[in-house]
């Protein structure tokens, strides 16, 4: 039986602000820095990154 992946905010070393990017990186199995760069680009280019981060912070449970 395969282990089911769940999306959580991270705690500990991978956490910078709220653990949203670290949690997404764990879920997608990529480096958290890549997710953070994508998030910054989305914030600067489209302006929705900050709102999306705040919503994710409220919605995603902590690990």
Backbone atoms as SQL, in Angstrom:
CREATE TABLE atoms (id INTEGER PRIMARY KEY, chain TEXT, resi INTEGER, resn TEXT, atom TEXT, x REAL, y REAL, z REAL);
INSERT INTO atoms VALUES
  (1, 'A', 1, 'UNK', 'N', 0.839, -1.182, 0.000),
  (2, 'A', 1, 'UNK', 'CA', 0.000, 0.000, 0.000),
  (3, 'A', 1, 'UNK', 'C', 0.881, 1.241, 0.000),
  (4, 'A', 2, 'UNK', 'N', 0.644, 2.141, -0.932),
  (5, 'A', 2, 'UNK', 'CA', 1.461, 3.348, -1.061),
  (6, 'A', 2, 'UNK', 'C', 1.108, 4.359, 0.032),
  (7, 'A', 3, 'UNK', 'N', 2.125, 5.066, 0.471),
  (8, 'A', 3, 'UNK', 'CA', 1.923, 6.097, 1.486),
  (9, 'A', 3, 'UNK', 'C', 1.254, 7.314, 0.849),
  (10, 'A', 4, 'UNK', 'N', 0.179, 7.775, 1.435),
  (11, 'A', 4, 'UNK', 'CA', -0.546, 8.927, 0.912),
  (12, 'A', 4, 'UNK', 'C', 0.152, 10.215, 1.350),
  (13, 'A', 5, 'UNK', 'N', 0.424, 11.092, 0.383),
  (14, 'A', 5, 'UNK', 'CA', 1.068, 12.364, 0.684),
  (15, 'A', 5, 'UNK', 'C', 0.014, 13.373, 1.119),
  (16, 'A', 6, 'UNK', 'N', 0.362, 14.180, 2.120),
  (17, 'A', 6, 'UNK', 'CA', -0.522, 15.241, 2.582),
  (18, 'A', 6, 'UNK', 'C', 0.238, 16.552, 2.569),
  (19, 'A', 7, 'UNK', 'N', -0.479, 17.621, 2.334),
  (20, 'A', 7, 'UNK', 'CA', 0.103, 18.952, 2.270),
  (21, 'A', 7, 'UNK', 'C', 0.011, 19.622, 3.633),
  (22, 'A', 8, 'UNK', 'N', 1.163, 19.907, 4.226),
  (23, 'A', 8, 'UNK', 'CA', 1.255, 20.566, 5.522),
  (24, 'A', 8, 'UNK', 'C', 2.245, 21.711, 5.450),
  (25, 'A', 9, 'UNK', 'N', 2.115, 22.665, 6.379),
  (26, 'A', 9, 'UNK', 'CA', 3.165, 23.671, 6.567),
  (27, 'A', 9, 'UNK', 'C', 4.277, 23.001, 7.361),
  (28, 'A', 10, 'UNK', 'N', 5.515, 23.299, 7.010),
  (29, 'A', 10, 'UNK', 'CA', 6.636, 22.665, 7.693),
  (30, 'A', 10, 'UNK', 'C', 6.969, 23.373, 8.988),
  (31, 'A', 11, 'UNK', 'N', 7.671, 22.649, 9.810),
  (32, 'A', 11, 'UNK', 'CA', 8.228, 23.200, 11.038),
  (33, 'A', 11, 'UNK', 'C', 9.716, 22.910, 11.017),
  (34, 'A', 12, 'UNK', 'N', 10.469, 23.645, 11.766),
  (35, 'A', 12, 'UNK', 'CA', 11.894, 23.367, 11.886),
  (36, 'A', 12, 'UNK', 'C', 12.739, 24.077, 10.852),
  (37, 'A', 13, 'UNK', 'N', 13.743, 23.377, 10.350),
  (38, 'A', 13, 'UNK', 'CA', 14.796, 23.968, 9.525),
  (39, 'A', 13, 'UNK', 'C', 14.313, 24.506, 8.165),
  (40, 'A', 14, 'UNK', 'N', 13.338, 23.858, 7.552),
  (41, 'A', 14, 'UNK', 'CA', 12.859, 24.286, 6.236),
  (42, 'A', 14, 'UNK', 'C', 11.926, 25.480, 6.322),
  (43, 'A', 15, 'UNK', 'N', 11.550, 25.878, 7.496),
  (44, 'A', 15, 'UNK', 'CA', 10.592, 26.967, 7.700),
  (45, 'A', 15, 'UNK', 'C', 11.314, 28.311, 7.757),
  (46, 'A', 16, 'UNK', 'N', 10.848, 29.269, 6.983),
  (47, 'A', 16, 'UNK', 'CA', 11.408, 30.626, 7.028),
  (48, 'A', 16, 'UNK', 'C', 10.428, 31.601, 7.668),
  (49, 'A', 17, 'UNK', 'N', 9.212, 31.686, 7.161),
  (50, 'A', 17, 'UNK', 'CA', 8.213, 32.595, 7.728),
  (51, 'A', 17, 'UNK', 'C', 7.099, 31.768, 8.358),
  (52, 'A', 18, 'UNK', 'N', 6.271, 31.159, 7.546),
  (53, 'A', 18, 'UNK', 'CA', 5.143, 30.390, 8.085),
  (54, 'A', 18, 'UNK', 'C', 5.223, 28.914, 7.737),
  (55, 'A', 19, 'UNK', 'N', 6.176, 28.513, 6.911),
  (56, 'A', 19, 'UNK', 'CA', 6.330, 27.112, 6.536),
  (57, 'A', 19, 'UNK', 'C', 5.543, 26.705, 5.309),
  (58, 'A', 20, 'UNK', 'N', 4.926, 27.665, 4.628),
  (59, 'A', 20, 'UNK', 'CA', 4.105, 27.351, 3.460),
  (60, 'A', 20, 'UNK', 'C', 4.969, 26.826, 2.311),
  (61, 'A', 21, 'UNK', 'N', 6.000, 27.541, 1.961),
  (62, 'A', 21, 'UNK', 'CA', 6.862, 27.132, 0.839),
  (63, 'A', 21, 'UNK', 'C', 7.582, 25.822, 1.142),
  (64, 'A', 22, 'UNK', 'N', 8.036, 25.660, 2.378),
  (65, 'A', 22, 'UNK', 'CA', 8.687, 24.410, 2.768),
  (66, 'A', 22, 'UNK', 'C', 7.738, 23.228, 2.680),
  (67, 'A', 23, 'UNK', 'N', 6.492, 23.433, 3.074),
  (68, 'A', 23, 'UNK', 'CA', 5.497, 22.364, 2.985),
  (69, 'A', 23, 'UNK', 'C', 5.176, 21.986, 1.554),
  (70, 'A', 24, 'UNK', 'N', 5.047, 22.985, 0.694),
  (71, 'A', 24, 'UNK', 'CA', 4.793, 22.713, -0.723),
  (72, 'A', 24, 'UNK', 'C', 5.981, 21.997, -1.339),
  (73, 'A', 25, 'UNK', 'N', 7.187, 22.405, -0.961),
  (74, 'A', 25, 'UNK', 'CA', 8.398, 21.764, -1.478),
  (75, 'A', 25, 'UNK', 'C', 8.475, 20.303, -1.039),
  (76, 'A', 26, 'UNK', 'N', 8.129, 20.017, 0.208),
  (77, 'A', 26, 'UNK', 'CA', 8.109, 18.624, 0.671),
  (78, 'A', 26, 'UNK', 'C', 7.078, 17.811, -0.096),
  (79, 'A', 27, 'UNK', 'N', 5.920, 18.383, -0.316),
  (80, 'A', 27, 'UNK', 'CA', 4.849, 17.689, -1.027),
  (81, 'A', 27, 'UNK', 'C', 5.256, 17.369, -2.462),
  (82, 'A', 28, 'UNK', 'N', 5.916, 18.335, -3.126),
  (83, 'A', 28, 'UNK', 'CA', 6.332, 18.153, -4.516),
  (84, 'A', 28, 'UNK', 'C', 7.710, 17.506, -4.640),
  (85, 'A', 29, 'UNK', 'N', 8.394, 17.303, -3.513),
  (86, 'A', 29, 'UNK', 'CA', 9.728, 16.711, -3.462),
  (87, 'A', 29, 'UNK', 'C', 10.746, 17.519, -4.277),
  (88, 'A', 30, 'UNK', 'N', 10.780, 18.828, -4.020),
  (89, 'A', 30, 'UNK', 'CA', 11.745, 19.729, -4.643),
  (90, 'A', 30, 'UNK', 'C', 12.402, 20.575, -3.556),
  (91, 'A', 31, 'UNK', 'N', 13.410, 21.327, -3.935),
  (92, 'A', 31, 'UNK', 'CA', 14.111, 22.204, -3.000),
  (93, 'A', 31, 'UNK', 'C', 13.202, 23.383, -2.626),
  (94, 'A', 32, 'UNK', 'N', 13.106, 23.713, -1.336),
  (95, 'A', 32, 'UNK', 'CA', 12.251, 24.835, -0.916),
  (96, 'A', 32, 'UNK', 'C', 12.642, 26.168, -1.549),
  (97, 'A', 33, 'UNK', 'N', 13.912, 26.332, -1.880),
  (98, 'A', 33, 'UNK', 'CA', 14.363, 27.575, -2.505),
  (99, 'A', 33, 'UNK', 'C', 13.686, 27.790, -3.855),
  (100, 'A', 34, 'UNK', 'N', 13.460, 26.727, -4.589),
  (101, 'A', 34, 'UNK', 'CA', 12.785, 26.827, -5.891),
  (102, 'A', 34, 'UNK', 'C', 11.363, 27.346, -5.700),
  (103, 'A', 35, 'UNK', 'N', 10.658, 26.818, -4.723),
  (104, 'A', 35, 'UNK', 'CA', 9.288, 27.251, -4.446),
  (105, 'A', 35, 'UNK', 'C', 9.281, 28.712, -3.993),
  (106, 'A', 36, 'UNK', 'N', 10.236, 29.084, -3.154),
  (107, 'A', 36, 'UNK', 'CA', 10.308, 30.479, -2.691),
  (108, 'A', 36, 'UNK', 'C', 10.563, 31.436, -3.850),
  (109, 'A', 37, 'UNK', 'N', 11.446, 31.061, -4.777),
  (110, 'A', 37, 'UNK', 'CA', 11.715, 31.916, -5.942),
  (111, 'A', 37, 'UNK', 'C', 10.475, 32.066, -6.817),
  (112, 'A', 38, 'UNK', 'N', 9.776, 30.983, -7.037),
  (113, 'A', 38, 'UNK', 'CA', 8.536, 31.045, -7.825),
  (114, 'A', 38, 'UNK', 'C', 7.527, 31.953, -7.134),
  (115, 'A', 39, 'UNK', 'N', 7.436, 31.858, -5.812),
  (116, 'A', 39, 'UNK', 'CA', 6.488, 32.671, -5.056),
  (117, 'A', 39, 'UNK', 'C', 6.848, 34.156, -5.140),
  (118, 'A', 40, 'UNK', 'N', 8.135, 34.480, -5.055),
  (119, 'A', 40, 'UNK', 'CA', 8.572, 35.878, -5.159),
  (120, 'A', 40, 'UNK', 'C', 8.289, 36.424, -6.554),
  (121, 'A', 41, 'UNK', 'N', 8.557, 35.624, -7.572),
  (122, 'A', 41, 'UNK', 'CA', 8.283, 36.056, -8.949),
  (123, 'A', 41, 'UNK', 'C', 6.786, 36.290, -9.141),
  (124, 'A', 42, 'UNK', 'N', 5.960, 35.403, -8.608),
  (125, 'A', 42, 'UNK', 'CA', 4.509, 35.583, -8.724),
  (126, 'A', 42, 'UNK', 'C', 4.053, 36.843, -8.003),
  (127, 'A', 43, 'UNK', 'N', 4.675, 37.134, -6.870),
  (128, 'A', 43, 'UNK', 'CA', 4.304, 38.333, -6.125),
  (129, 'A', 43, 'UNK', 'C', 4.705, 39.592, -6.884),
  (130, 'A', 44, 'UNK', 'N', 5.921, 39.620, -7.398),
  (131, 'A', 44, 'UNK', 'CA', 6.409, 40.814, -8.091),
  (132, 'A', 44, 'UNK', 'C', 5.773, 40.999, -9.463),
  (133, 'A', 45, 'UNK', 'N', 5.549, 39.913, -10.181),
  (134, 'A', 45, 'UNK', 'CA', 5.038, 40.013, -11.545),
  (135, 'A', 45, 'UNK', 'C', 3.523, 40.191, -11.595),
  (136, 'A', 46, 'UNK', 'N', 2.811, 39.462, -10.759),
  (137, 'A', 46, 'UNK', 'CA', 1.364, 39.452, -10.864),
  (138, 'A', 46, 'UNK', 'C', 0.649, 40.046, -9.659),
  (139, 'A', 47, 'UNK', 'N', 1.339, 40.148, -8.545),
  (140, 'A', 47, 'UNK', 'CA', 0.752, 40.738, -7.354),
  (141, 'A', 47, 'UNK', 'C', -0.152, 39.817, -6.556),
  (142, 'A', 48, 'UNK', 'N', -0.350, 38.597, -7.012),
  (143, 'A', 48, 'UNK', 'CA', -1.232, 37.671, -6.308),
  (144, 'A', 48, 'UNK', 'C', -0.479, 36.770, -5.335),
  (145, 'A', 49, 'UNK', 'N', 0.821, 36.773, -5.404),
  (146, 'A', 49, 'UNK', 'CA', 1.625, 35.882, -4.575),
  (147, 'A', 49, 'UNK', 'C', 1.441, 36.124, -3.090),
  (148, 'A', 50, 'UNK', 'N', 1.392, 37.372, -2.677),
  (149, 'A', 50, 'UNK', 'CA', 1.248, 37.692, -1.256),
  (150, 'A', 50, 'UNK', 'C', -0.114, 37.256, -0.724),
  (151, 'A', 51, 'UNK', 'N', -1.162, 37.532, -1.474),
  (152, 'A', 51, 'UNK', 'CA', -2.499, 37.112, -1.071),
  (153, 'A', 51, 'UNK', 'C', -2.599, 35.586, -1.023),
  (154, 'A', 52, 'UNK', 'N', -2.036, 34.921, -2.018),
  (155, 'A', 52, 'UNK', 'CA', -2.057, 33.459, -2.048),
  (156, 'A', 52, 'UNK', 'C', -1.278, 32.879, -0.876),
  (157, 'A', 53, 'UNK', 'N', -0.154, 33.500, -0.507),
  (158, 'A', 53, 'UNK', 'CA', 0.643, 33.035, 0.624),
  (159, 'A', 53, 'UNK', 'C', -0.149, 33.155, 1.920),
  (160, 'A', 54, 'UNK', 'N', -0.799, 34.291, 2.104),
  (161, 'A', 54, 'UNK', 'CA', -1.594, 34.492, 3.312),
  (162, 'A', 54, 'UNK', 'C', -2.750, 33.494, 3.400),
  (163, 'A', 55, 'UNK', 'N', -3.405, 33.234, 2.282),
  (164, 'A', 55, 'UNK', 'CA', -4.481, 32.249, 2.267),
  (165, 'A', 55, 'UNK', 'C', -3.959, 30.846, 2.564),
  (166, 'A', 56, 'UNK', 'N', -2.822, 30.499, 1.979),
  (167, 'A', 56, 'UNK', 'CA', -2.222, 29.191, 2.238),
  (168, 'A', 56, 'UNK', 'C', -1.836, 29.057, 3.705),
  (169, 'A', 57, 'UNK', 'N', -1.332, 30.133, 4.291),
  (170, 'A', 57, 'UNK', 'CA', -0.949, 30.135, 5.695),
  (171, 'A', 57, 'UNK', 'C', -2.166, 29.841, 6.596),
  (172, 'A', 58, 'UNK', 'N', -3.298, 30.404, 6.228),
  (173, 'A', 58, 'UNK', 'CA', -4.510, 30.200, 7.011),
  (174, 'A', 58, 'UNK', 'C', -5.128, 28.811, 6.785),
  (175, 'A', 59, 'UNK', 'N', -5.025, 28.304, 5.571),
  (176, 'A', 59, 'UNK', 'CA', -5.707, 27.066, 5.206),
  (177, 'A', 59, 'UNK', 'C', -4.896, 25.807, 5.527),
  (178, 'A', 60, 'UNK', 'N', -3.596, 25.844, 5.257),
  (179, 'A', 60, 'UNK', 'CA', -2.759, 24.652, 5.433),
  (180, 'A', 60, 'UNK', 'C', -2.525, 24.352, 6.906),
  (181, 'A', 61, 'UNK', 'N', -2.752, 23.116, 7.324),
  (182, 'A', 61, 'UNK', 'CA', -2.473, 22.764, 8.722),
  (183, 'A', 61, 'UNK', 'C', -0.966, 22.615, 8.947),
  (184, 'A', 62, 'UNK', 'N', -0.549, 22.798, 10.190),
  (185, 'A', 62, 'UNK', 'CA', 0.865, 22.643, 10.522),
  (186, 'A', 62, 'UNK', 'C', 1.165, 21.181, 10.766),
  (187, 'A', 63, 'UNK', 'N', 2.339, 20.733, 10.354),
  (188, 'A', 63, 'UNK', 'CA', 2.729, 19.337, 10.492),
  (189, 'A', 63, 'UNK', 'C', 2.941, 18.957, 11.931);
